[in-house]
């Protein structure tokens, strides 16, 4: 593959919460925009995703663009929402059961479009829609091409390879700032991805990283380095580490020691996040 520009984007999901009671509320009637018709705003878009607020950014070619566009769209989203609610980047929002039952069915629907497991190639199971909690993702979009055939075997295998690489450059480190395991009952297991005509959507991360500009910038650098290492320099982390990332990500804190023992610094996390070996 010839060296070309790589673009990084994201489409995190956030939740509304009453700051006094701590109760979560659905955002389904709070802002414009849907999956089918996102609402454009400066530097990106906003939309409702079930009970969550979702925003996306215009693809970024630099760390500064990535950070500034996230802050810009989040600021716009804040202006659009009733100031009586706080917007939180929580991996899991558990709704009061009586309230959850009052929501329209379309607001509680899950898993309308499947994602895949980069390690097995299988479709990930459809989540349980009856659970009265919802999860907040922090998906990363990585673009290195344009107009690729999403059914092409070569493109699919490249997307799988990039998603596995992201497990090592992003996923294994994410347990340092997000040790939640409940979200992974529905979404976010190792290697979760979707194939896109521009590249891949890596779906393992929760929304937690969007709360810190330090992490926002680190996520950009890690996604960029892992992609360029693999696509342009042929450095495939799975050749050195196999599938150890699967256990680390899927079991969170419980298996971090496996990575701490062998980590050679693929992407040093921000100061204060790395755990002692």
Secondary structure, 3 states (H helix, E strand, C coil): CCCCCCEEEECCEEEEEECCCCCEECCCCCCCCCCCCCEEECCEEEEEECCEEEEEECCECCHHHHHHHHHHHHHHHHHHCCCCEEEECCCEEECCHHHHHCCCHHHHCCCCCCCEECCCCCECCCCCCCCCEEECECCEEEECCCCCCCCCHHHHHHHHHHHHHHHHHHHHHHCCCCCCCCHHHCCCCCCEEEEECCEEEECCCEHHHHHCHHHHHHHHHHHHHHHHHHHCCCCCHHHHHCCHHHHHHHHHHHHHHHHHHHCCCCCCCCCCCCCCC
